[in-house]
Amino acid sequence: MDVLTVRNLSTAYQSKVVLDSLSFSVEQGTLTGIVGPNGAGKSTMIKSILGLQPKISGDVEFYGNALQSQKQRIGYVPQRGAVDWDFPTNVIDVVTMGLYGQIGWLRFPREKHRKLAMAALEKVDMTEYATRQISQLSGGQQQRVFLARALVQEAELYFMDEPFAGVDAKTERTIISVLEELKDQGKTVLVVHHDLQTVPRYFDHVLMLNKQLIAYGPTKETFTTAHLSKTYGGTIQWLGGENLGQRSV
Ligand SMILES: Nc1ncnc2c1ncn2[C@@H]1O[C@H](COP(=O)(O)OP(=O)(O)OP(=O)(O)O)[C@@H](O)[C@H]1O
């Protein structure tokens, strides 16, 4: 069953088109890596799908309904640089924000909500930082807190914009185990990812973007050198192999 359907999505900043008529459907329970060079439009695509960036044209559906009316069922982990980390709040409050759909914006979180938030922090190994100001966390710790916030939301579809950027090996493993857990629960996750070597290991589907959709499908069939050269302009020969999806990395 398709969770997400994108039809002819085009977006521009001022008059410069940065996404050109993207169409694809994402099956439920898949883990998709979104790859493409800097400036390819990966973040813009996520923001346009979520309605955070106006589009020129196109439709976006979530289980066949306009996505805008279903936002509570969708989780978003933005790029770390896009968040104001100086905002004076602590870790547990940031995670509890993920529950606002359940709590209601004008009501206060109850003990059970705090417990859910603490359980999510435990999954990302951050319980000891619960009362720490977010401005006093390292980059990798901030990333884990945002992941915990997405987890408590119990969304069905998640978008994560470069969660692996600048994290150490341990945090990378934590993020991967969270992604796998989400997949095991039947959730659908799309992740902007820059490390091409790990794509076949981490993602069962890959979306290759460079202003236009170059290819989308199961990693084994789609993550080929031909598609990579088309996406990156022939600069990735060093990866070698005809079908990278079948390489063990
Ligand atoms: N607010 C903005 N105003 C004008 N142009 C923008 C804006 N945000 C992004 N762009 C341009 O749109 C294009 C796509 O940017 P986007 O951030 O979506 O790419 P990306 O694939 O996520 O890149 P990266 O891998 O570097 O994060 C780029 O050419 C960028 O310069």
The ligand as an ORCA input file, in Angstrom:
! r2SCAN-3c Opt
* xyz 0 1
  N      15.501     29.989      0.988
  C      16.056     29.870     -0.225
  N      16.052     30.901     -1.100
  C      16.592     30.784     -2.339
  N      17.167     29.655     -2.807
  C      17.209     28.590     -1.968
  C      16.661     28.636     -0.640
  N      16.850     27.426     -0.054
  C      17.484     26.661     -0.971
  N      17.713     27.353     -2.113
  C      18.349     26.850     -3.357
  O      17.570     25.749     -3.816
  C      18.410     24.705     -4.288
  C      18.095     23.421     -3.526
  O      18.487     23.588     -2.172
  P      18.278     22.453     -1.076
  O      18.701     22.994      0.244
  O      16.911     21.910     -1.188
  O      19.322     21.346     -1.593
  P      19.872     20.049     -0.861
  O      19.847     18.964     -1.890
  O      19.100     19.777      0.389
  O      21.361     20.467     -0.567
  P      22.434     20.016      0.575
  O      22.846     18.623      0.246
  O      23.538     20.978      0.351
  O      21.766     20.151      1.917
  C      19.850     25.210     -4.138
  O      20.259     25.735     -5.371
  C      19.730     26.300     -3.085
  O      20.718     27.277     -3.290
*
